[in-house]
């Protein structure tokens, strides 16, 4: 009896399965999304700067502070607490390019957490999209195979 080689007889260790390919694509998409988040955080640090301000009044949620801008003009504003205190009456605050108080940038822990969450969500979304595409492709192939088999059977029945 002659030996027939079909895809089912080929060892699976030599082929990279569709799930492995999907996992690699999802991993790359997740890493790319995470890198975009960390780049946005790095850009925030590049466009904002830190100054030491005089704390006028500190409440539970906001604090009144005063500081001197680059031209030496005295400015005042409100910032969210908790403050990064230098002393009892002085604290570090962050300003944007226009000199307005803004929230502090994310620290290393928040950056890593943001990278992981963004990467996981993006990778999961890509995985689900690929899984759905794979399922639709399998259904299309199965329908085509059944249609071809039906046509062959009808030809065989007609022509004998």
N, C-alpha and C positions, 0 to 999 in steps of 0.2 A: 504494500500500500504506500503510495507516495506521500511524502511529508508536505503539509501545507503550512506556510508561515502566514499567520494573520496578526493584526495588531494585538490581539489578546494573548498570543504566545510569546510576544517580546517581553522580556523582563521589565518590570515597572521601574527598576532602579536606573535604567538608562534614559528614561524620559522624565522631563520636568512637567509635572501635572499642572492642570489649569488652576487648581487651588494654590499651588506654590507661586505661580506667575501672578495670580491675583494678590497674594499676600505681599509679594515684592513691590508691585505697583502701588498698593495701598500704603506700604511703609514709606516709599519714596514720596508719595503725595503728602503723607502726614509730616514727614521731615521738612518738606518744602513749605508747608503752611506754618510750621513752628518757626522756621527761619524768618519768614515774613513778619511774624509777631515780634521776634527778638530784634529785627531790624527797625521796626516801628518804635520799640522802646529805646533803642540806641539813638534814633533820630530825635526823640523827645529830649534826651540829655544834651544833645548838640544844640538845640534851640532854646534851652532854658538855663538859667544860672541861679546860683545860690548866694544869698546875702545874709548878714547877721542883722537882725532887727531888734528894736527895743519893744518889750512886751508892755503894753499900756494896761490891758485888762484881759484876764484869761478866764473864760467861762467853760461850761461843760462841753460845748460843741464848737464854738468859735472863739477866737482871741482877736483883740484889737492890737495892732502892731504899728510901729513907725520905723522908717528906714530912710537912708539917703541914697538917691539914685546915682548913676555915673557922673552926672553934672553937679552933684552936691546939693540937690534940691531935696528938702525934707518931704517925704511921702507918708501916707497913712492908708491902712486897709484892714480887711478882715481875712483871717486864715482859719482853716479847720485845725482843731486840736486832735490828737496830742502833738505838741510842738517838740522839735529837736532842740532842747535847751542847751545853751552854752553856759549860762549862769542862771540865777534866780530871775533876773529881769531881762535877759537877752536870749534869743533863740534864732536858729537858722530857718530861713524861709526860701522858697523857690519863686522866681519871677520869670515871666515870658519875655519876649523881645520888646514888647511895649511897656514893660515895667510893672505889669499887673501880677498880683499874687496868684499862684496856681498850686495845685496839689503836687506833692513830691513825686519824683519818678519811682517806678517799681524797683525794689531791691533784688538781689540775686535769687532769693527763694521764690518771689513772685514771678520772676522771669522764667525760671525753670518750670514752675507750675503752669504758667501760661503756655510755654512750649509744649509741655506734656498734654495738657487739655486740648489745645488747638490741634496738635498732631493726632491725638487719638480720635477726636471728632471728625477731622478731615479724612483720616485713614479709614475710619468706619464708614463714612459716607461713600468713599470711593469703592470700598469692599462691597457694600450693598448694591451700588450701581453696576459693578462688574458681575456680581452674582445674578442680578436680574437680567443682564445682557446674556450671560451664559445660559440661563434658563430659557430665555426666548430663543436663543440660537439652537438649543437642543430640541425645543418644540418644533422649530421650523425644519430642522433636519429630519426629525421623525415624521412629520407630515409629508415631506418630500419623498422620503423613502417609502412610506405607505402608498402614496400616489403612484410612484414608479412601479412598485410591486403590483398594484391593482391594474395598471395599464398592461404590464407584461402578462398577467393572468388572463386579462380579457383578450389579448392578442393570441395567447396560447389556446384559449377556449374557442376562438373563432377559426383559427388556422389549423388547429389540431396538432 
